[in-house]
Amino acid sequence: AAPKEEKKKKNPPKKKQGKQKPKNDEPQMSESELRQNRLNKAQAMRDVDVEPYAYSYDRTHSAGQLHELYDGKLEGGEEDEAADVAVAGRVMVKRVFGKLAFFTLQDESSTIQLHLEKNRLGDTFKDLKAWVDAGDIIGVRGSVRRTDKGELSVYAKEWTMLTKSAAPLPDKYHGLTDISKRYRNRHLDLIVNPDVRDTFRKRALITSSLRRQLDEMDFLEIETPVLQSQPGGAEAKPFETYHNTMDMNLTLRIATELHLKRLIIGGFDRVYEIGRIFRNEGISTRHNPEFTSIELYQAYADYNDMMELTESLVCGMCDAVSDTRILPYGEHMISVERPWRRVTMHDIVKEELPDFDFEALDPNDPETLVKAKEIAIAAGVPKVDGLTSVGYVLNACFEELCEPKLIQPTFVIDYPIEVSPLAKPHRSKPGLTERFELFATGRELAN
């Protein structure tokens, strides 16, 4: 009998080779394990006489400068071989594909891609893969090229470890979103949220613009005491401290007002201070125990002059950070173009409560307060039963019914004397003062 033919075994079909995935140097580890892993890498560098925390680094360009310099230049795949640039920054993303790696480097100005290859870096490419993690700060020197996809890159010839990070970036490089953690770890917030860095820059520009404008108007900037024996200038609970040498209880200031006013008394015509204020009270999105205020005082000027000055200063600060005076805020567009609306507290309350005619009410008539309270209660204004004058009721109606609706910049003027004990009495309206408060976005901004 003829032997049976053996059945050939079929080999399983080969899987198609897809794109090579980047290697993850830091697999699932606990936070303490990640930290120890990075510290071990720093020690491994020291063991071969490589300093993981450099003293300095000479860079030629920032990332932003390179993007500006090569805007519209170099086609995809083209290299500027004559360029010799050095950049430095934090590694935000690390992607390694065998003998090829792409890093995203971030500095203060922007981000730029690093193109790293073994055939260009030689043996140091192995060290790069072994030692560098996302979060580290490195320096890279090389030429400039665009990848085939058109992304501007530094084509590395050499690299230097500048700062070995002991901790990974938050949320595995996808950002820091928890509000509480962001506020308590501003350095991490700044690393992973570029918009926050932009806010810091704009705030600095606003402050410098304000200072420059006041200096040009011959206002003198003077620093007043932060430690005070008695707080004043505002109604607020102070932080308390103790001076050992003087054996004296002191408080941190709650306002700069009184000392600045004393300077006017002493003979200065125009003074101001941009300073920190401390109030031992609640915390919210609108209130912080420590904040910066600007107070300024000018001799021979009234509240009309100060409103003009406020408009001018705000417009100048806006111009310092924006090319338009119409700004987005939430769902609103806020226009700071001059002139701003000016309205008396009485008139704006009357817009909401036509029956509340403050100017027609007789403050000496005992029925006046009763009638004012009835109108306020009917309108839903809370906590008016204990108020002792029509002026207090008027102010309560304004705060409840009008203030949240003041979205565009508005000067509310001529406040009742009861709520303005330090303001100048109005020259022609008994019971009122020549005082203004500036409102926008539904909140008070200045007074």
C-alpha positions as CSV (number, residue, x, y, z in Angstrom):
1,A,0.0,0.0,0.0
2,A,1.2,3.4,-0.9
3,P,2.1,5.5,2.1
4,K,-0.4,8.3,3.0
5,E,0.8,11.8,2.3
6,E,1.4,13.8,5.4
7,K,-0.9,16.8,5.7
8,K,1.1,20.0,5.6
9,K,0.7,22.2,8.7
10,K,-0.5,25.6,7.9
11,N,1.4,28.4,9.5
12,P,-0.8,31.1,11.1
13,P,-1.0,34.3,9.1
14,K,1.5,37.0,10.0
15,K,0.1,40.0,11.7
16,K,0.4,43.2,9.8
17,Q,3.0,45.5,11.2
18,G,1.3,48.7,12.3
19,K,3.0,51.9,13.4
20,Q,5.5,51.3,16.2
21,K,4.2,52.5,19.5
22,P,6.3,54.7,21.7
23,K,7.9,53.0,24.6
24,N,6.7,53.8,28.1
25,D,9.7,54.2,30.4
26,E,7.5,54.6,33.5
27,P,4.9,51.7,33.6
28,Q,2.2,51.6,36.2
29,M,4.0,52.7,39.4
30,S,3.0,54.3,42.6
31,E,3.9,57.9,43.2
32,S,6.7,56.9,45.6
33,E,8.0,54.3,43.1
34,L,8.1,56.9,40.3
35,R,10.0,59.3,42.5
36,Q,12.5,56.6,43.5
37,N,12.9,55.5,39.9
38,R,13.9,59.1,38.9
39,L,16.2,59.5,41.8
40,N,17.9,56.3,40.8
41,K,18.4,57.7,37.3
42,A,20.0,60.9,38.8
43,Q,22.4,58.7,40.8
44,A,23.2,56.7,37.8
45,M,24.2,59.8,36.0
46,R,26.5,60.9,38.9
47,D,28.1,57.4,38.9
48,V,29.4,58.1,35.4
49,D,30.4,61.7,36.2
50,V,27.4,63.4,34.6
51,E,25.8,66.2,36.6
52,P,22.0,65.9,36.6
53,Y,21.6,69.5,37.8
54,A,23.6,71.8,35.6
55,Y,24.9,75.2,36.7
56,S,24.1,77.0,33.5
57,Y,23.3,76.6,29.8
58,D,23.9,78.9,26.9
59,R,20.8,78.9,24.7
60,T,20.6,80.8,21.4
61,H,16.9,81.0,20.9
62,S,13.6,80.4,22.8
63,A,11.0,78.2,21.2
64,G,8.9,81.2,20.4
65,Q,11.8,82.9,18.6
66,L,12.4,79.9,16.5
67,H,8.8,79.7,15.4
68,E,8.9,83.4,14.5
69,L,12.2,83.1,12.7
70,Y,11.1,80.2,10.5
71,D,7.5,81.3,10.0
72,G,6.8,80.5,6.3
73,K,10.2,78.9,5.8
74,L,11.3,75.3,5.1
75,E,9.1,72.8,3.3
76,G,8.1,69.5,4.8
77,G,11.3,67.3,5.1
78,E,13.6,70.3,4.5
79,E,16.5,71.1,6.9
80,D,18.4,74.3,7.5
81,E,21.8,72.6,7.8
82,A,23.6,75.9,8.4
83,A,21.6,76.7,11.5
84,D,23.2,76.0,14.8
85,V,20.7,76.6,17.5
86,A,20.5,75.7,21.2
87,V,17.2,75.5,23.1
88,A,16.3,74.6,26.6
89,G,13.1,73.8,28.4
90,R,11.0,71.1,30.0
91,V,10.2,67.8,28.3
92,M,6.4,67.7,28.2
93,V,6.0,64.6,25.9
94,K,8.5,61.9,25.2
95,R,8.0,59.4,22.3
96,V,10.7,56.9,21.6
97,F,10.6,54.5,18.6
98,G,13.6,52.3,18.7
99,K,16.5,54.4,17.2
100,L,14.3,57.5,16.8
101,A,12.7,59.8,19.3
102,F,10.5,62.9,19.3
103,F,10.2,65.1,22.4
104,T,8.0,68.1,23.0
105,L,10.0,70.8,24.7
106,Q,8.3,73.7,26.5
107,D,9.9,77.0,27.6
108,E,8.2,80.2,28.8
109,S,7.5,81.4,25.3
110,S,6.1,78.3,23.5
111,T,6.7,74.6,22.7
112,I,8.9,73.1,20.0
113,Q,9.5,69.5,18.8
114,L,12.9,67.9,19.3
115,H,13.9,65.4,16.6
116,L,16.5,62.9,18.0
117,E,18.2,60.0,16.2
118,K,20.8,57.5,17.2
119,N,22.8,57.9,14.0
120,R,23.2,61.6,14.9
121,L,23.6,61.4,18.7
122,G,25.7,58.2,18.8
123,D,26.1,56.6,22.2
124,T,24.4,59.5,24.0
125,F,21.1,58.4,22.4
126,K,21.1,55.4,24.7
127,D,21.7,57.6,27.7
128,L,18.9,59.9,26.5
129,K,16.4,57.0,26.4
130,A,17.6,55.7,29.8
131,W,17.8,59.0,31.7
132,V,15.3,61.5,30.4
133,D,11.7,61.5,31.6
134,A,8.8,63.8,30.9
135,G,9.2,66.7,33.3
136,D,13.0,66.9,33.0
137,I,14.6,70.1,31.8
138,I,17.1,69.6,29.1
139,G,19.2,71.6,26.6
140,V,19.5,70.6,22.9
141,R,21.8,71.9,20.2
142,G,21.3,71.2,16.5
143,S,20.0,72.3,13.2
144,V,16.4,73.2,12.3
145,R,14.1,71.2,10.1
146,R,10.5,70.6,9.3
147,T,9.2,67.1,9.5
148,D,7.3,65.5,6.6
149,K,4.2,66.6,8.4
150,G,5.4,70.2,8.5
151,E,6.2,70.5,12.2
152,L,9.2,72.7,13.0
153,S,11.8,70.8,14.9
154,V,15.3,71.1,16.3
155,Y,17.3,68.3,14.7
156,A,19.5,67.4,17.7
157,K,23.3,67.0,17.4
158,E,23.9,67.0,21.2
159,W,21.8,67.1,24.4
160,T,22.5,68.1,28.0
161,M,20.6,67.2,31.2
162,L,19.9,70.5,33.0
163,T,17.5,69.4,35.8
164,K,16.4,65.9,36.6
165,S,12.8,66.1,37.8
166,A,12.1,64.0,40.9
167,A,8.4,63.8,40.3
168,P,6.3,63.1,37.1
169,L,4.1,65.7,35.5
170,P,0.5,65.7,36.8
171,D,-2.1,63.3,35.4
172,K,0.4,61.6,33.2
173,Y,0.9,64.7,31.1
174,H,-2.8,65.4,30.4
175,G,-3.1,68.4,32.6
176,L,-4.1,69.4,36.1
177,T,-7.8,69.9,36.3
178,D,-8.7,69.8,40.0
179,I,-9.2,73.4,41.1
180,S,-8.1,72.8,44.6
181,K,-4.9,71.1,43.5
182,R,-4.2,73.9,41.0
183,Y,-4.5,76.6,43.6
184,R,-2.3,74.7,46.1
185,N,0.3,73.7,43.5
186,R,0.7,76.8,41.3
187,H,4.0,75.6,39.9
188,L,2.4,72.5,38.5
189,D,-0.6,74.5,37.2
190,L,1.8,76.8,35.3
191,I,3.6,73.8,33.8
192,V,0.6,72.1,32.4
193,N,-1.8,75.0,31.7
194,P,-0.4,77.5,29.3
195,D,-3.4,79.8,29.7
196,V,-2.5,80.3,33.4
197,R,1.0,81.6,32.4
198,D,-0.7,84.0,30.0
199,T,-2.8,85.3,32.9
200,F,0.3,85.9,34.9
201,R,1.9,87.8,32.1
202,K,-1.2,90.0,31.5
203,R,-1.5,90.8,35.2
204,A,2.2,92.0,35.2
205,L,1.5,94.1,32.1
206,I,-1.6,95.6,33.8
207,T,0.2,96.5,37.0
208,S,3.2,98.0,35.1
209,S,0.7,100.0,32.9
210,L,-1.1,101.3,36.0
211,R,2.1,102.3,37.6
212,R,3.5,104.0,34.4
213,Q,0.3,106.0,33.9
214,L,0.2,107.3,37.5
215,D,3.9,108.2,37.4
216,E,3.4,110.1,34.2
217,M,0.6,112.1,35.9
218,D,3.1,113.1,38.7
219,F,1.6,110.7,41.3
220,L,4.2,109.6,43.8
221,E,4.3,105.9,44.8
222,I,4.9,105.6,48.5
223,E,5.0,102.4,50.6
224,T,3.0,102.6,53.8
225,P,3.3,100.3,56.9
226,V,2.0,96.7,56.6
227,L,2.4,96.1,60.4
228,Q,0.0,98.5,62.3
229,S,-0.8,99.0,65.9
230,Q,-4.5,99.7,65.1
231,P,-6.2,98.6,61.8
232,G,-8.2,101.2,60.0
233,G,-9.5,102.4,56.6
234,A,-12.0,99.6,56.2
235,E,-14.5,97.4,58.1
236,A,-12.7,94.1,58.2
237,K,-11.3,91.6,60.7
238,P,-7.5,91.8,60.7
239,F,-4.8,89.2,61.1
240,E,-3.1,89.6,64.4
241,T,0.6,89.2,65.3
242,Y,3.1,90.1,68.0
243,H,6.4,92.0,68.0
244,N,8.8,90.5,70.5
245,T,11.3,93.3,70.9
246,M,8.6,96.0,71.3
247,D,6.4,93.7,73.4
248,M,3.4,94.9,71.3
249,N,0.4,93.4,69.6
250,L,0.2,94.3,66.0
251,T,-2.1,93.6,63.0
252,L,-1.5,93.3,59.3
253,R,-3.1,96.2,57.5
254,I,-6.6,95.9,56.1
255,A,-6.3,99.0,53.9
256,T,-3.7,101.6,52.9
257,E,-6.1,104.5,53.2
258,L,-5.2,106.3,56.4
259,H,-1.5,106.5,55.9
260,L,-1.9,107.8,52.3
261,K,-4.3,110.4,53.6
262,R,-1.7,111.5,56.1
263,L,0.7,112.0,53.3
264,I,-1.8,114.4,51.6
265,I,-2.0,116.2,54.9
266,G,1.8,116.4,55.1
267,G,1.9,118.3,51.8
268,F,2.1,115.8,48.9
269,D,-0.4,116.6,46.1
270,R,-0.7,113.2,44.5
271,V,0.1,109.8,46.1
272,Y,-0.6,106.1,45.5
273,E,0.3,102.7,46.6
274,I,-0.1,99.3,44.9
275,G,0.1,97.0,47.9
276,R,-0.9,93.8,49.6
277,I,-4.0,93.9,51.9
278,F,-4.8,91.2,54.6
279,R,-8.3,90.5,55.9
280,N,-9.0,87.6,58.1
281,E,-12.4,86.7,56.6
282,G,-14.1,84.3,54.3
283,I,-12.8,82.9,51.0
284,S,-14.6,82.8,47.7
285,T,-14.1,83.5,44.0
286,R,-14.5,87.2,44.9
287,H,-12.7,87.4,48.2
288,N,-9.2,86.3,49.3
289,P,-7.6,86.8,52.7
290,E,-4.6,88.3,50.9
291,F,-5.0,90.5,47.8
292,T,-3.5,93.5,46.0
293,S,-5.2,96.9,46.0
294,I,-4.5,100.2,44.4
295,E,-5.3,103.4,46.4
296,L,-4.6,106.9,45.2
297,Y,-5.3,110.3,46.6
298,Q,-5.2,113.7,44.9
299,A,-5.4,117.1,46.4
300,Y,-7.7,119.8,44.9
301,A,-9.9,117.2,43.1
302,D,-13.5,116.0,43.6
303,Y,-15.3,112.8,42.7
304,N,-15.9,114.0,39.1
305,D,-12.1,114.2,38.6
306,M,-11.6,110.8,40.1
307,M,-14.2,109.2,37.8
308,E,-12.4,110.7,34.8
309,L,-9.1,109.4,36.2
310,T,-10.5,105.9,36.7
311,E,-11.8,105.7,33.2
312,S,-8.4,106.8,31.8
313,L,-6.5,104.3,33.9
314,V,-8.7,101.3,33.0
315,C,-8.6,102.1,29.3
316,G,-4.8,102.4,29.5
317,M,-4.5,99.0,31.3
318,C,-6.8,97.5,28.7
319,D,-4.7,98.8,25.9
320,A,-1.6,97.3,27.5
321,V,-2.9,93.7,27.1
322,S,-5.4,93.9,24.3
323,D,-5.8,95.4,20.8
324,T,-9.5,96.0,21.5
325,R,-11.5,97.7,24.2
326,I,-14.4,95.2,23.9
327,L,-13.5,92.2,26.0
328,P,-15.2,88.8,26.6
329,Y,-16.3,87.9,30.1
330,G,-18.3,84.7,30.4
331,E,-21.3,85.1,28.2
332,H,-20.9,88.9,28.0
333,M,-18.9,91.3,25.9
334,I,-17.7,94.1,28.1
335,S,-16.9,97.5,26.4
336,V,-14.6,99.8,28.3
337,E,-14.8,102.5,25.7
338,R,-15.3,105.9,27.2
339,P,-17.5,107.6,28.4
340,W,-19.1,105.2,30.9
341,R,-22.6,105.4,32.3
342,R,-23.1,107.6,35.4
343,V,-26.3,107.1,37.4
344,T,-27.3,108.1,40.9
345,M,-28.2,105.3,43.3
346,H,-31.7,106.8,43.6
347,D,-32.3,106.8,39.9
348,I,-31.1,103.2,39.3
349,V,-33.2,101.9,42.2
350,K,-36.2,103.8,40.8
351,E,-35.7,101.9,37.5
352,E,-36.5,98.7,39.4
353,L,-38.9,100.2,41.9
354,P,-40.8,103.2,40.4
355,D,-42.7,103.7,43.7
356,F,-39.4,104.2,45.7
357,D,-38.9,107.9,45.1
358,F,-36.1,108.7,47.6
359,E,-35.9,112.4,46.8
360,A,-39.7,112.8,47.5
361,L,-39.5,111.0,50.8
362,D,-39.4,113.2,54.0
363,P,-36.8,111.8,56.3
364,N,-38.4,113.5,59.3
365,D,-41.7,111.7,58.7
366,P,-41.8,108.5,60.8
367,E,-44.0,106.9,58.2
368,T,-41.3,107.3,55.6
369,L,-39.2,104.5,56.8
370,V,-42.2,102.2,57.2
371,K,-43.2,102.9,53.6
372,A,-39.7,102.3,52.3
373,K,-39.5,99.0,54.0
374,E,-42.9,97.9,52.7
375,I,-41.8,98.7,49.1
376,A,-38.5,96.8,49.6
377,I,-40.1,93.7,51.2
378,A,-42.7,93.6,48.4
379,A,-39.8,93.5,45.9
380,G,-38.2,90.6,47.7
381,V,-35.3,92.5,49.3
382,P,-34.2,90.5,52.3
383,K,-33.2,91.6,55.8
384,V,-34.7,95.1,55.8
385,D,-36.7,94.8,59.0
386,G,-33.8,95.8,61.2
387,L,-32.7,98.8,59.0
388,T,-32.9,102.1,60.8
389,S,-33.1,104.7,58.0
390,V,-34.4,105.2,54.5
391,G,-30.7,105.5,53.3
392,Y,-30.0,101.9,54.5
393,V,-33.1,100.6,52.8
394,L,-32.2,102.4,49.5
395,N,-28.7,100.8,49.6
396,A,-30.2,97.3,50.4
397,C,-32.5,97.7,47.4
398,F,-29.6,98.6,45.2
399,E,-27.4,95.7,46.3
400,E,-30.2,93.2,45.8
401,L,-32.0,94.4,42.7
402,C,-29.5,96.5,40.7
403,E,-25.9,95.5,41.4
404,P,-26.1,92.0,39.7
405,K,-27.4,93.6,36.5
406,L,-24.6,96.1,36.1
407,I,-22.6,94.3,33.4
408,Q,-21.2,97.2,31.5
409,P,-18.9,99.7,33.3
410,T,-21.2,102.0,35.3
411,F,-20.5,104.7,37.9
412,V,-23.1,104.6,40.6
413,I,-23.0,108.0,42.4
414,D,-24.5,110.0,45.2
415,Y,-24.7,107.4,48.0
416,P,-26.7,107.9,51.2
417,I,-24.7,109.4,54.0
418,E,-25.6,106.5,56.3
419,V,-23.4,104.1,54.2
420,S,-20.7,106.6,53.4
421,P,-19.5,108.1,56.7
422,L,-16.1,109.2,55.4
423,A,-17.3,110.7,52.1
424,K,-17.9,114.4,51.4
425,P,-21.5,115.5,51.9
426,H,-23.2,116.3,48.6
427,R,-23.0,120.0,47.8
428,S,-26.7,120.2,46.7
429,K,-28.5,117.1,47.8
430,P,-29.1,116.7,51.6
431,G,-28.7,113.2,53.0
432,L,-26.4,112.2,50.1
433,T,-22.6,112.2,49.6
434,E,-20.3,112.9,46.6
435,R,-19.2,109.3,46.4
436,F,-19.0,106.8,43.5
437,E,-18.5,103.1,43.1
438,L,-17.6,101.5,39.8
439,F,-19.4,98.4,38.8
440,A,-18.9,95.9,35.9
441,T,-19.7,92.2,35.4
442,G,-22.1,92.5,38.3
443,R,-19.5,93.4,40.9
444,E,-17.8,96.4,42.4
445,L,-14.4,97.2,41.0
446,A,-13.5,100.6,42.5
447,N,-14.8,103.4,44.7
